[in-house]
């Protein structure tokens, strides 16, 4: 039996061209197909030896950059594997799949097992997210509150309906990327108008843009930076540093007045943080409910009215409800987050 016939049998009777089309189609399915490739490669290598590698190199040249980047996770398990994780390397290195076919059996088994664990982890995470979203979607049908209100649309436009000096605190987590800095400037402008005198704007921030944030037009008084310790310590993007804390900026509307009690400048936590709660946000931007409870407690009083211009999955609103405050929240994406916000408020979690 010739090499081509052997390969066609292994591929379920597909011709080379049909196999290439199948791979292109399966590429869109995400990480799961990587495991399938590894298993097929291993079986083919067992059956056909090094002759399979030559054919694999030819069709693999049609794979996309995104697929090569997905395959870069291989390096986490075994540093001897050749990884291609950016576009510059692709023209200079062998194709990743071809390189895999030349590995010894132990390396390929190791690779397959590692990706198998990755898939299971991703599957469990997605399953948890779906269960949570379904729970809140169902609970949202029962939502009714006079003290916690959510509005859907642009916060800057909505703020026109708010009276001057009417809000007791603004506690929020604005988007961090640089392209969103104009929203920060709008937030400062709105806060200076709607906050009551000597009341606070408390906002999460990232280290990378602090210099730019401090240069934005802002008539509020800078009060302090609080430190919010990370549960998981990420590598700071573009800095080659391991970040151990997040800045929480505190501003005050004039006139200046000392905070009501002496505090450490570290954000404490009331309800224990569950990291999986972050998955509710499609960009994994969710924050700890317990830390919001702490900030609501320290920068407002029971019965106060809090404004949240970037509501997201509704963490500030839930914290306000649990701490016996009133709250108005704005969220731009009604379709994604309305039911989650209202369901969380019904469940009070």
N, C-alpha and C positions, 0 to 999 in steps of 0.2 A: 504493500500500500504506500503510495507516494505521500510526501509531506503535506501537500495541499489537501488531499483527501482526508488525512488524519485530522488536520485542523478543522475542516468542515464538519467532521463527525463530532469533534469536541464542541464546536459552536452550535450544535443542534441542526446540522445540515445547512447552515448559512454560508453563502459565498463571502469572500473578503469584503465586497462592497456592502452587502447586507449587514455584515457584522459591524462595519464602521458606522452605518446609519443607526444601528441598535445602540451602540455605545454613545453616540451623540444624543440620542433620545434619553437614555438612562442618565446621562450627565446632569440633566435638569432636575433629577429626582433628589439630589442632595447627597448627604454623607453616606447614606446606606449603600449606594452603588459602589463606593470605594471598597467596602468589605467584599462585595461580589467580585470585583476585579481581582482582589488579592486571592480569593479562593480559586477563581478560574485560572489565574496565573500559576498558582501552586499545582493544581491538577494537571495543567498543560505541561508544566516543566517536568513533572513526574513521568508523564506519558511520552513526551517528545524531546526532552533534553534541551540542549542549547539551540537546536534548530528553530524552536518556537520563538526565541528571543529576536532573531533576525526579522521575522514577520511582524512581531509585536512592535518593533521600532517603526516600521513603515506606517501602520495605521495610527499609532499613537501621536504622530506629528500633527494630527488634526485636532488634538485636544486644546481646550481654551486655557487662558491664563488663570481663570478662577478655579479650574479643576486642579491645576498645578499647585495653587495656593492651598487648596483643601488638603492635598497630599503632603503638604509641609508638616502636618501634625505627626507624620511618621517619625520625624527626628526626635520627638519627645521620648520615644521608646529606645531607639538604638542609634547612637551617633555615627555608626559606621555606614548607615544608609545614606545614599546621595540624595539630598533634598534640593529642589528648585523652588524657591519661595518668592522670587520677584522677577519681573520681566527682563531685567538686564542679564540675568544668568541664563535665560532660556536659549539665547543664541550661542552661548559659549559652552554649555554643558550638554551631556547626553539627556535624552528625554527620560523623565522619571520612571515611567512604566518600563522602558527598555532596561534601565538600570536595575529595577526590581527583579526582572526575569533572570538577571545574571547572579543574583544573590544565592547563597547556599540555603538549603532547606530550613535550617534552624532560624535563619533571619526572616525568611518569608513567614514561617509559622508565628514567630514573635510579632511580626508586623500585623498579621491577621488577628491575632489575639488582642493586641493593643487597640486596633480599630473597633473590634467587637465590643470592647469595654466602653469605648467612646460612644458608639451607637446606643448602647443600653443606657448610658448616662443621659444622652440627648433625648432619647425616647421618654425616659422617666420624667425629665424636666418638662417636656412638652405635654405629657399626660397630666402632670400636676397643674400646669397652667390652664389646660382645657377644663379640668374639674373645677378649679377656682372660678374661672370666668363663667362657667355654666351655673355655678352656685349663686354668684352675684347677679347674673342675668335674671334668674328665677326670683331671687329675693327683691329685686328692684321693682317688681310689680306692686309690692306693698309699701313703697316709699311714700311718706307724707311727713313734712316737717315745716314748721313756721320759723324755726330758729336756724336751720342749716339750708341754705339755698344755693343752687348751682345754675349758672348761666352758660350758654354755649355760643362762642363767637370770639371776636377780638376783644381782649381786655381793655385796650386803649379806647375803643369806641364805646364799650359798656361803661367805662369810668365817667363818661359825660353825664350819666344819670345819677352819679353819686354827688352828694352835697359837699361843699367845702367843710373841713374840720368835723367830719362825721364818723371817721374810722378810728378805733382804739389801737389797732396793730395790723401790720401787714407781715405775714410770715409765709415765705415762699421759697421755691427751688427753681429759679429761672433756667432756661437752657444755656449750656456753657459755651458751645462753639462760637468762634469769633463772628460768624455771620449773623448771630443773634444779638450782638451788642447793641444795635439800635433799639431792641426791645428793653434792654436795661435802662437806656436813657429815657425812654417813655415811662418806665416804671418809676424812676426817680422823680420825674416831672409830676406824675399822678400822685405819688406818695406825698410830695411836698404840699399838694393842694388838699387832699382828702383826709390826711392824718390830723388828729387833734393835736394841739400844741404839746410839745415834749413827749409825744408818743413815738413808737419805734417801727422801723422797717428792719426785719431780720431776713436775710437771704443767704442761701447756700451759694458757693462759688467754686471755681477751680483755680489752682495756683497759676496755671499758664497765662491766664488773661487778667490777673489782678492789676498789673500795671496799666492795662488799657481801661479797665473798669474805673480805676481811680482818676483817669484823665477825662472821663465822660462828664458832661454838664450835669451838675448835681448840687442843689441848694440845701440839701440836708446836712446835718452835722455828722461827720464820721465819729462813731463812738468807740468801737473796738472790733477786733477779730477774735471770735471764739474758735476753739479747736474741736473738731469732731473726729474722733479716732476711728480709723477704718477697721472693720471686722476682718476683711480680706485685704491684704496690702498689695495694690496693683503697681505695675511699672508705669511711671508718669510718661504719657505720650510725648515723644520728642525731646525728653530730658535725660534718659538713661539713669533715672533715679527711682527708688522704691518709695512710693508715697505712703506715709503712715497716718496722715490726717488730712481732713478737708477743711478749708476755711469757711466759717460762717460769719458774714459781715453784718454788723449792727450799726444802723444809722438812726439818728434822732431828728425829728422836726424841731426847729427852734421854738422857744428858747431852750438852752441846755439845762438839763436837770439830771442829777445823779439817779442811777437805777435804785429801785426800792429796797434791795437787800444786797449785802456783800456776797459775791459769787466767785467761784473759780472760773477762769475763762475756758473751761472744757465743757462741752455739751454732755450732760448726763442722759441716762435712759431710764424711763419708767417701766414700760412694757418691754420685755426681752425681745430683741430683734430676731426675726426669722428670715434668713437670707433669701429663701424661696419667694418671699413676698415681693421681691424686686421683679420677678418674672411677669407680673401683671402688666407692666409697661412694655410696649413693643420694642423700646430701645434699652431695656433694662435700667431705666432711670429711676425706678421706685426707691423710696427712702424709708428709714426706720420709723415706724409709728411712735415708738417709745421716746425717741429723741425729739420728735415734733411735740409730743405731750409735754416734755420738759420745757421746750422753748415757749410754747403757749402759756404754760404755768408761770414762767419767770418774766415774760414780757407783756402780760395782760392780766386782767382780773376776771373772776367769775361774772358772767352776764355781759362782758364786753363784746363788741362787734369786731370780728377779724375779717380782713379781706385777703383772698388768695388769688392773684392774677394768673397763675400757671397751675391749675388744679391737678392735671395729669390723672392719676388713678384715685385721687381724693384723699390722700393721707392727711393733709392739713385739716380738711373738713371733719374727718373722723376724730382726729386729735382734739379739735375744738369741741365737738360734741361730747367726747368723753371727759373733757375738763370743764364742762358746763359753761361754754362760751357760745355765742352766736357766730355764724360765719357765712360769708358770701364767697363763692368760688367761681372763677371763669376758666373754661377749657375750650380751646379752639377746635378740638376734634370730637364732636358730639357722637358720631357714629361709633368710634372706638371705645370711648370712656364713659358715656352717660350711664349705661346700665351698671358698669363696674362701680362707679362712684355711688350711685343710689343704692345698689346692693350692699356695698360695704357699710353705708350708713344704717341700713336696716339691720345688718348683722352686728353693727358697732365694732367692727374689727378692720 
